[in-house]
Amino acid sequence: MNKISLMGASSSNSMCNDVVSPVSHAPIHAKKDWQIGGALLSTLLVHLGYKLKQALNTKQQHEASTRSKDNHDPCG
């Protein structure tokens, strides 16, 4: 059999081979936009995580100082 007869043969998997992901044929500028958007999102999440860590550390320090003041009550 030659290639032409093999390609012309009908099979149930022939439709699967024709399906292509839309992302693979996206214009180059669209891919760059997604990459830039992903980088910005990543940077934002890192920044928010840092701010959250700062806020939790400040809260823990405040609670620790409040507890130490309560434990050293001179009137008690």
C-alpha positions as a LaTeX table, in Angstrom:
\begin{tabular}{lrrr}
\hline
Residue & $x$ (\AA) & $y$ (\AA) & $z$ (\AA) \\
\hline
Met1 & 0.00 & 0.00 & 0.00 \\
Asn2 & 1.20 & 3.48 & $-0.66$ \\
Lys3 & 0.71 & 6.58 & 1.46 \\
Ile4 & $-2.24$ & 7.83 & $-0.53$ \\
Ser5 & $-4.27$ & 4.70 & 0.06 \\
Leu6 & $-3.41$ & 4.74 & 3.79 \\
Met7 & $-4.41$ & 8.36 & 4.18 \\
Gly8 & $-7.63$ & 7.77 & 2.31 \\
Ala9 & $-8.59$ & 4.88 & 4.59 \\
Ser10 & $-11.36$ & 5.79 & 6.96 \\
Ser11 & $-10.94$ & 5.07 & 10.65 \\
Ser12 & $-12.65$ & 6.16 & 13.84 \\
Asn13 & $-9.45$ & 7.89 & 15.01 \\
Ser14 & $-9.09$ & 10.06 & 11.90 \\
Met15 & $-11.18$ & 12.83 & 13.47 \\
Cys16 & $-8.99$ & 12.85 & 16.58 \\
Asn17 & $-5.92$ & 13.57 & 14.50 \\
Asp18 & $-7.56$ & 16.63 & 12.95 \\
Val19 & $-8.43$ & 18.24 & 16.27 \\
Val20 & $-5.78$ & 20.79 & 17.23 \\
Ser21 & $-5.61$ & 22.82 & 20.39 \\
Pro22 & $-6.61$ & 26.44 & 19.72 \\
Val23 & $-3.70$ & 27.61 & 21.86 \\
Ser24 & $-1.12$ & 26.02 & 19.57 \\
His25 & $-2.28$ & 28.17 & 16.65 \\
Ala26 & $-2.82$ & 31.38 & 18.57 \\
Pro27 & $-1.12$ & 34.46 & 17.17 \\
Ile28 & 2.27 & 35.22 & 18.64 \\
His29 & 1.07 & 38.44 & 20.29 \\
Ala30 & $-1.68$ & 36.53 & 22.09 \\
Lys31 & 0.89 & 34.12 & 23.54 \\
Lys32 & 3.02 & 37.05 & 24.70 \\
Asp33 & $-0.03$ & 38.65 & 26.30 \\
Trp34 & $-0.68$ & 35.46 & 28.26 \\
Gln35 & 2.96 & 35.28 & 29.32 \\
Ile36 & 2.97 & 38.91 & 30.46 \\
Gly37 & $-0.36$ & 38.41 & 32.25 \\
Gly38 & 0.97 & 35.31 & 33.98 \\
Ala39 & 4.10 & 37.15 & 35.10 \\
Leu40 & 2.04 & 40.04 & 36.45 \\
Leu41 & $-0.30$ & 37.69 & 38.27 \\
Ser42 & 2.63 & 35.81 & 39.77 \\
Thr43 & 4.24 & 39.06 & 40.95 \\
Leu44 & 0.96 & 40.21 & 42.46 \\
Leu45 & 0.50 & 36.95 & 44.35 \\
Val46 & 4.05 & 37.10 & 45.72 \\
His47 & 3.48 & 40.69 & 46.85 \\
Leu48 & 0.15 & 39.83 & 48.50 \\
Gly49 & 1.74 & 36.84 & 50.23 \\
Tyr50 & 4.51 & 39.06 & 51.60 \\
Lys51 & 1.97 & 41.61 & 52.88 \\
Leu52 & $-0.09$ & 38.85 & 54.49 \\
Lys53 & 3.00 & 37.46 & 56.20 \\
Gln54 & 3.87 & 40.94 & 57.51 \\
Ala55 & 0.34 & 41.42 & 58.84 \\
Leu56 & 0.32 & 38.04 & 60.60 \\
Asn57 & 3.76 & 38.66 & 62.12 \\
Thr58 & 2.65 & 42.07 & 63.40 \\
Lys59 & $-0.51$ & 40.56 & 64.89 \\
Gln60 & 1.50 & 37.80 & 66.63 \\
Gln61 & 3.98 & 40.34 & 68.02 \\
His62 & 1.11 & 42.48 & 69.32 \\
Glu63 & $-0.57$ & 39.51 & 70.98 \\
Ala64 & 2.72 & 38.38 & 72.52 \\
Ser65 & 3.42 & 41.83 & 73.96 \\
Thr66 & $-0.15$ & 42.03 & 75.33 \\
Arg67 & 0.23 & 38.62 & 77.01 \\
Ser68 & 3.58 & 39.54 & 78.54 \\
Lys69 & 2.09 & 42.73 & 80.00 \\
Asp70 & $-0.79$ & 40.72 & 81.50 \\
Asn71 & 1.63 & 38.21 & 83.05 \\
His72 & 3.71 & 40.93 & 84.74 \\
Asp73 & 0.85 & 42.59 & 86.60 \\
Pro74 & 2.44 & 44.17 & 89.72 \\
Cys75 & $-0.93$ & 44.36 & 91.52 \\
Gly76 & $-1.74$ & 40.68 & 91.11 \\
\hline
\end{tabular}
